[in-house]
Amino acid sequence: MRLTFRNILAACLCASVLLPAGAMAQEVSAGITGAVTDPSGAAVVGASVSARDVSRGTVWPTRTNEQGIYFFPTLPPGNYDVAVKAPRWLRKVAANRTLGGGGMTGVNLSLPNGDEDGDNEVAIGDYAILSANFGSGGPAGDVNGDGDVDIADFAIMSMNFGMMGDD
């Protein structure tokens, strides 16, 4: 068989029809996973987690599960800011993490608590809420989540007083 332009063109057309679409254009993606805990190592359940592509500005949201684990299964490679926020907890960010084709594990964040008024800092407004609810069963003022607003909550808030979450 002679190699002519017509024969080469016919072979290319046949190959393009017969090849599966996935073999022609494969999209590369990878995942990010990690754990969200409090300073004692206990899981922070239901925390909002976002992965923001630094160059594109695209944001993907998820939440932590019962073990405090989060997972973004398919993200395009790039640099990401992974941010976590939960009610009564300060916001934390793992900034500019590079995601390659192999994925990224161990993006773990520990959240300090005591942000009762939701302003991302532990300050006098948080103490006001705690004081107003002292002796009650919460939930307002129950910093440690044990169902009681007591001296243990004051101890946590005093330890974290003046802390600010990440922007």
N, C-alpha and C positions, 0 to 999 in steps of 0.2 A: 504494500500500500504506500502510495506516494504521500508525503507530507505536504499538503497544500493549505493555504489559508482557509479554505472551505472545510477541510477535514479537521483542522485544529479548532475552528469555531464550532463545529458540530460536537466535537468531544467536550469542549468547555460548556456548551449548553446542556448536554446530557449530564455532565457532572454536577452542574448547578441545580438541576432538577432532582437528581438522585440523592444528593447529600442532604442529610437532615439539617434543619435550620440551626440547631445548636452547635453543629460542627463548624458552621460558617462564621457565626458571631457569638462568642461566648462572653457573657457579662461576668466580670470578676466582682465578687462580693465576699465579705467576711463578717464576723460577729464580734460584739463586745459583751463581756459578762463580768460581774463582780458582786460584792456583798455590801450591804449597808447595815452598820451596827451603831449602837450607842457606845460611849467610852468604856463600859464594862464588858463589851463584846456581845451583848444581847442583840438579836435581830430587830431592825426597825421595819415593821410590816406595813405594807401599803404606801410606802414613800413614793412620791413622784420622781421619776428619773428621766432625764432628757439627754440625748446625744445630739450636739449641734456641730454640723460640718463647718469648720472654721472658714474655709474658702468660699463655699457656696451659700452659707447661712441657713441651710435646710436643717430642720429640727425634727427628730424622731422621739416620741414619748413612750414611756412604759411605766410599770409600777413594780415594786418589790413584792415577792411572794411571802408565804408564811415563814420561810427561813431567812428572809431579808435579801434574797438573791434576785438580781435583775438580769435580763438578757435581751440584747438587740441581735437577732439572728442574721439579718442580711443588710449590711450597709456597704456602700461603695468605699473603696480605699481612700484614705485622706487623713487629715488632722481633725480631731474631735475634742470638744469640751464636753465632759460628762458631768452633769449637775444633778444634785439631789436636794429635795426639800420635802418636809413633812410638817403637818401642824405641830406646833410647840418645839420644833427643832430648828436649829440654824442651818441655812443653806450652805452646802459645800460643793466645790467644783474641782474636778481633776482636769486641769487645763492643757490644751494642745497636745493630746495623746495621739500618736501616729498609729493608724490602722492599716496594716498591709494585708496581703492575700491570705495569711495564715490565721488571722483573727487576733483578738486581744483578750486575755483573761487577767483576773486579779486586779481590776480597777475597783478597789475596795475603798469605801469612804466611811469615816466615823463621824457621826453627827452629835455635837453638844446640844443638850436640851435646856429649856428654860424660857423659850420665846413664846410666852403666853399671849401677847397682843399681836403677833404676826408681823412685826416690823423688822425682823431679821437681826435683832440684837437683844441681849439680856440687859435690861435697864430698869429704872424705877417704875415704869408702867407695868412691867411684869410682876414686880413686888406688890403693886397695888391690887392686881387681880388675885395673887396668891393670898394676900392678907384678907381681902374681902371674902374669900372662900375657905379660910382656915377652919378646920373642924368639920367640914362638910365631906360628902363623898365625891365631890368634883362633878363633872370632869374638869371644869375650869379650875386652875390652880394645882391640879394633880400632876405635877411635873414628872414624877417617876412612874405614873400609871398604875399604882397599886390599889386604887379605889378610895384612897383617903387623902385629904389635904392636911398634912401634918408637918412636924419638924423636919422630917426627911426631905420634903420638898423644899423647905427653906435652905437646907444644907446644899442641895444640888444647885439651887439658884444662886446662893452665895458663892459657890465655887466657880460658877460660870459668869458671874456678874461682870459686865463690861465687855464681854465677848461679842463680836459681830460676825455674821455669816459672810460668805463670799458673795461678791456681786455677780 
